[in-house]
Each structure stands twice: as C-alpha cells, then as structure tokens.
Amino acid sequence: MKISIASLLLIAVSATSVYSQKIALLPGSYSAYLQLNETTQLPVHLTVEKKQKRMLLVIHNAEERIELTNGIKKGDTIVLPFPSFDSELRFITDKKKEIRGFWFNYNKGANYKIPFFANFNPKPRKKDAPGGDLNGKWETHFSPKTTDEESALGIIDQKQNHITGTFRTETGDYRFLEGVIENSKFYLSAFDGSHAFLLNGSIKDHRVQGYFYSGKHYSTDFVATYNPDFELRDPDSITVLKPDHTPFSFNLKTVNGTDYSFPNAETRGKVVIIQIMGTWCPNCMDETNYYKELYEKYHSKGLEIISIGYEAADSFEEQAKKILTLKQRKNLDFTFLVGGKASKGIASDQFKMLNEVISFPTSIYIGRDGEVKRIHTGFNGPGTGDVYTEYVNKTNALIESLLGKN
C-alpha cells in the first residue's frame, strides 16, 4: 500500500522515538547502490550518523547532504521519506551493518521501485591510478546523431581519483554529481530522491564515450570532447514573447480551487515573478529555494512570486495536494496555483503568448508597469558553482532595478 509523504509527516513525531530506538546500524560509511538492471549498479554515497542520540541515514552528492530522519518502523521494515520529494526508502537491516530494500518514487507511479542495497564499509578499497584527465569543460551530446540528440556542457573537477561536477543543458543541470576514475574508466552519479543519475564511460585522447542512466526507465549513450570554448545558448534568449503583442495574462485555480486571474489588483504596480514548475523537479526545487530567499528579502519592497505547479498526478485534488505539501514543507509564503498535469504541451497551451514552454522550470519577470522584462528557461542550481553565483547576482540586481532601488 502506498504511504504518501504527507501521511508520513503526520506520524513522524510519534514515530521518531520508535525509529531512534529500533534502527540498529553501525555508524560510518557504507558501500551502497541502486540496482538499475541485471548488470548496472548506481553507486550511492551513504553514511549512517548519530545526531542527538538518534541514528540517521545521510546521502551525499558531492557538496549536497540529504538527511533522512523522519522514519517509521512497520514490522521489520524501516520507511524513510525523502525530505523534498514524494519518494522513500523501504528496507530491512541485518547484523547492524547491512541494508536490503527498495527506493519507491511515487511521482513515476505507485509501483515504481528500484532495489537498494548497502553494506558497512569503513575502509574503502585502494583505487587504481587514473589513466585520464577529466578536468575542465566538455562539449557533450546525449543520444548523438539521432532525432533525440541533446547538447550539454560538462563541467568536471578531478582530484586524483575523485571527480565531481555536473552537466548543464538548456533546460537545467544534472545537479551534484560525484564519482571515481580508475585507469581510463569513470562513473559519476547522483541520487536525490527524485532522480537517480548514472554516467559511466571511458576517456581516451580528450574524448569520452559513455552511457547515461536515469533510474530504471531511461538510458542512452553519450559522447564528449574537451572544449574549453563551448557554450550553451543564453537561457534568457530561448523562451520569448510572440511578436503579435498578446498581453501576458492567464486564468488558473489556486490550491483551494478558487479562480485566479493575472493581472489583478493585488499585483498591479508590483514586480512579479511567474514560476512555471513542478514539485517532482529537482531543478525547480533548487530555484524555489532561491526564490524563498528572494521573497523574504524583497517582498516588503514590492516583490510578488506566483508559482504554478504542473504535477505527476491525474486529478486536480492530487495535484493541489502535492503543491500544498511543498508550500508547507518549505514554509513558503508566496502564491501557489495549479497548472495541471506535468506536461510542457499543457503549459505551452496555457501561455499562448510565449513561443513555447520547453522546460520546467521557466520563469517570467514582470516590472511594475506590467511589462515582461525577462524570461528565463531552465535553472542552473548550486551544483553549477560559479554559474549559479553569477545567476543569483544578476537576478538580485534585476529585481532591485525593477523595484526602483537603482
């Protein structure tokens, strides 16, 4: 039976004492992985830690740290929800040092699960010397020479065997990737509760050939060439207003089911950000975290944010519930609306004044005069390092300018 994140949160307080007393695992590092198929394992960087006399599981993706704390025990099974997504780990433990279970991702269906395993391993094995250099920028093509080909910019940092980085696309980034290179073989992986990414391959003469897996449902090959001059299109240039001068407006419903039209009296004369997103989308959640900071800093000066959720659920009630859970979980005060199913086609149809919505998220920035000032496609989050810092500085400056501070 499916247990929703909302239900888990409601019982987490009463279940915490059970969880802290009865999960018996040795603290330290574990060799963990998701079994994507018969031959492919996605490495998960996992530690078990003590915190205020409680044991917690921590998933590490490079600099990202995801603590799984609000667990419950059902018989011999431990259920641990992810803090930001409608997914959970369910497992049993053995001899205080083994984990056997599944990762359930309910955004992909009630029965979407991947086997999850972990073994206590405080002394990782010695690694072979790297036989290649992955440092720098890589012009990357997923599904090369097909109609589905997608270009990306790989940004990799290598320190001996250890590699970290991400891949930027025109719709967002692959977030915090971490892995190992031995001889000429490498892997990079990330597991955040919504996406399970694995890239593995080999490097020879500044050229990479590899395979990319997204969970158990998608895989494709990719090639990459070292190219320090490669760049993607400016994310502010991809989604644009159509030249017919159609006013920017829409009519949707709030999470409570009431009608909401834009523009309206409450937003007139204010700076407004319209965020097209989904609660299932890690890039959207990175953007939402930033928007929370932006709202807290500038709302009193005239900034409004309207977030429109497109959800992996069929009914309005289920879609609204997912959005409301996000609002409550992250303690967000800005306006939330329901867009409908997680479909770029639906979003494009609702925003006919745009050429096309090609990405979740997409953000529209509107000045006090009601005119669109910028449209930003996708989101490059903290995993992109300097790219994210530059975006934050640029956006803060834009908001201050639109509010009249400059």
Secondary structure as the mmCIF struct_conf table of DSSP 4:
data_model
#
loop_
_struct_conf.conf_type_id
_struct_conf.id
_struct_conf.beg_label_comp_id
_struct_conf.beg_label_asym_id
_struct_conf.beg_label_seq_id
_struct_conf.end_label_comp_id
_struct_conf.end_label_asym_id
_struct_conf.end_label_seq_id
HELX_RH_AL_P HELX_RH_AL_P1 ILE A 5 LYS A 22
BEND BEND1 PRO A 27 PRO A 27
STRN STRN1 GLY A 28 GLN A 35
BEND BEND2 ASN A 37 THR A 39
STRN STRN2 GLN A 41 LYS A 51
TURN_TY1_P TURN_TY1_P1 GLN A 52 LYS A 53
STRN STRN3 ARG A 54 ASN A 61
TURN_TY1_P TURN_TY1_P2 ALA A 62 GLU A 63
STRN STRN4 GLU A 64 LEU A 68
STRN STRN5 ILE A 72 LYS A 74
TURN_TY1_P TURN_TY1_P3 GLY A 75 ASP A 76
STRN STRN6 THR A 77 PRO A 81
BEND BEND3 PRO A 83 ASP A 86
STRN STRN7 SER A 87 ASP A 94
TURN_TY1_P TURN_TY1_P4 LYS A 95 LYS A 97
STRN STRN8 GLU A 98 ASN A 105
HELX_RH_3T_P HELX_RH_3T_P1 TYR A 106 LYS A 108
TURN_TY1_P TURN_TY1_P5 ALA A 110 ASN A 111
STRN STRN9 LYS A 113 PHE A 120
BEND BEND4 PRO A 122 LYS A 123
HELX_LH_PP_P HELX_LH_PP_P1 PRO A 124 ALA A 129
STRN STRN10 PRO A 130 PRO A 130
BEND BEND5 GLY A 132 GLY A 132
STRN STRN11 GLY A 136 PHE A 142
BEND BEND6 SER A 143 SER A 143
TURN_TY1_P TURN_TY1_P6 PRO A 144 LYS A 145
BEND BEND7 THR A 146 THR A 146
TURN_TY1_P TURN_TY1_P7 THR A 147 ASP A 148
STRN STRN12 GLU A 150 LYS A 159
TURN_TY1_P TURN_TY1_P8 GLN A 160 ASN A 161
STRN STRN13 HIS A 162 THR A 169
TURN_TY1_P TURN_TY1_P9 GLU A 170 THR A 171
STRN STRN14 GLY A 172 ASP A 173
STRN STRN15 LEU A 177 GLU A 182
STRN STRN16 ASN A 183 ASN A 183
TURN_TY1_P TURN_TY1_P10 SER A 184 SER A 184
STRN STRN17 LYS A 185 PHE A 191
BEND BEND8 GLY A 193 SER A 194
STRN STRN18 ALA A 196 LYS A 204
TURN_TY1_P TURN_TY1_P11 ASP A 205 HIS A 206
STRN STRN19 ARG A 207 SER A 214
TURN_TY1_P TURN_TY1_P12 GLY A 215 HIS A 217
STRN STRN20 TYR A 218 TYR A 226
TURN_TY1_P TURN_TY1_P13 PRO A 228 ASP A 229
HELX_LH_PP_P HELX_LH_PP_P2 LEU A 232 ASP A 234
TURN_TY1_P TURN_TY1_P14 PRO A 235 ASP A 236
BEND BEND9 SER A 237 THR A 239
STRN STRN21 LEU A 241 LEU A 241
TURN_TY1_P TURN_TY1_P15 PRO A 243 ASP A 244
STRN STRN22 PHE A 250 THR A 254
TURN_TY1_P TURN_TY1_P16 VAL A 255 ASN A 256
BEND BEND10 GLY A 257 GLY A 257
STRN STRN23 ASP A 259 PHE A 262
BEND BEND11 PRO A 263 PRO A 263
TURN_TY1_P TURN_TY1_P17 ALA A 265 GLY A 269
BEND BEND12 LYS A 270 LYS A 270
STRN STRN24 VAL A 271 MET A 277
TURN_TY1_P TURN_TY1_P18 THR A 279 TRP A 280
HELX_RH_AL_P HELX_RH_AL_P2 PRO A 282 TYR A 298
HELX_RH_3T_P HELX_RH_3T_P2 HIS A 299 LYS A 301
TURN_TY1_P TURN_TY1_P19 GLY A 302 GLY A 302
STRN STRN25 LEU A 303 GLU A 311
BEND BEND13 ALA A 312 ALA A 312
BEND BEND14 ASP A 314 SER A 315
HELX_RH_AL_P HELX_RH_AL_P3 PHE A 316 ARG A 329
TURN_TY1_P TURN_TY1_P20 LYS A 330 ASN A 331
BEND BEND15 PHE A 334 PHE A 334
STRN STRN26 THR A 335 LYS A 341
BEND BEND16 ALA A 342 ALA A 342
HELX_RH_AL_P HELX_RH_AL_P4 LYS A 344 GLN A 350
TURN_TY1_P TURN_TY1_P21 LYS A 352 MET A 353
STRN STRN27 LEU A 354 LEU A 354
BEND BEND17 ASN A 355 ASN A 355
BEND BEND18 SER A 359 PRO A 361
STRN STRN28 THR A 362 ILE A 366
TURN_TY1_P TURN_TY1_P22 ARG A 368 ASP A 369
BEND BEND19 GLY A 370 GLY A 370
STRN STRN29 VAL A 372 THR A 377
BEND BEND20 GLY A 378 GLY A 378
HELX_RH_3T_P HELX_RH_3T_P3 PRO A 382 THR A 384
TURN_TY1_P TURN_TY1_P23 GLY A 385 GLY A 385
HELX_RH_AL_P HELX_RH_AL_P5 ASP A 386 LEU A 403
TURN_TY1_P TURN_TY1_P24 GLY A 404 GLY A 404
#
